[in-house]
Amino acid sequence: MLRFILGLIGAAFAGVLLISGFNTVSTFLSSEPERSAEHEFHKHPKHLALASNGPFGKYDKAQLQRGFQVYKEVCAACHGLHQVAFRDLAALGYSENAIKKIASDWAIEVPSVNPETGEAATRKAIPSDRFPSPYANETAGRAANNNAYPPDLSLMTKAREGGAAYVYSLLTGYTNQQGYKNEKGQELLKEFPSAKTPEGLHFNPYFPNLNIAMPQPIVSDGQVTYAEGNPAPTVDQMAKDVSAFLVWTAEPKLENRHRIGIVTVLFLLVGSFLGYLAYREIWAEAKRKVRVTGPLEAENQAKSRAAKDESGIAG
């Protein structure tokens, strides 16, 4: 009797679960997802053509140097490059003396310890140092930026969907929210009046939730002065250059990886061709001899009849 009661309880429990699951799936399939401003008005990154794109891509060192200049003069005040050392700039074409000067002149000094007192101190950077963070820790960074912590940019193009195109689009995507329309012609604040950008944030349709704490960093043409012979430092050009530089900080060995990949593919193609020739030379004339075996083979049938006769079985 007890087993019967427990079985009924178990069956009832399973039935409730099945009904609940069916209702959940039915509701999910029959009801439309709730519209949101982020879904309706978020824009995907614009296309960005860089010399490093594609399997045969190579870095444009002149562009990387311009991008480093933009980072130094615009971005470095808030964002660090913890995974990059000053001496790594040699890959961009800087000489040893130039790297030493860049390190010693860097506005943010490297944390250190006073050897005489043992107290915390700072010192001038040297080529073996990594680019220092502008803040002592995350708490200090949030305190200086309205509780928003500026992320390290070393791997930014790897950490964000869209990579360099996302960075470029974000830098050039700041716009006035008033009257902003999406590709369908819908106006943001008319469709979603509650989506108005809060005070202290900035509207940018390329940012996932449309409102970003970082103010527009590159605000005007000529904000950074390029050396003679370089393209004009427009907002668009500076955004492209710093995006290309951040691709390099995330993948400094990209050119080596591309070279190794091409050599590997060529090796596999040549190896496959040689293997095919070896097959044609050695195995093409060798015919596999197939011998019919089984109960229908004449020898096996004779053995079967002899066994039946010996046993007295008809047929």
C-alpha angles and dihedrals in degrees: 000000000000091000091052092052092047089049091053091050091050092047091049091049091049090048092053090050092050093048091047092049092048092050091049093051092043092051092047093051098042101043123071117237114259112264117241134186091235092056096043100041107028111113127213117236119279119246114271121193112205130172089239094059121112133021092294096044122137131187120259100225093197090055091046090053090051089048091051089052090053091048091049096048101034113019107031094075089071109013129060132207100214095165094054127076124206090242089060087073087080086082088063091057101264117144123235092255092048090052092050090052093047090051096046092045095047109129094224115063124218119255112252143153126255104242092209100049102019090229125135113272142154133239140187114280123252127204094264092057122097119238104279124237114248089229131058092227142338093277091057090046093053092045090056096046109045091271093306114121114217106228125232109261100209095102100017096122089053095044098053127065108248094029115208091002089059092051092047093047092047093051093049098034103079110122143156112280093208108096094001112158132189127226090277091058094249116145114230101220093043093052095039112019090175091060093079110137110257121236111276094030131091129222116243120157091204092062111090097242094030094239121085130184094217113090117224104288100193105048107160145017113270094025086133119037113225123206119260114282095035127108118275110279098243121161089254094049094047090049090052092048097050090045090054090048091053090052087058094048089053095043111022091159095050094117092051090049091051092049093049091047093052092047090048093051091048090048091052092048093050091044091051091049092049090047090053091050090050090051091051092048100045109025107025094087096040107098118202108236111222117197119198109236134167140076093317094058111113094236093051092046090053090051090049093052092047091052091049092049091049090051094045094242115152120231 
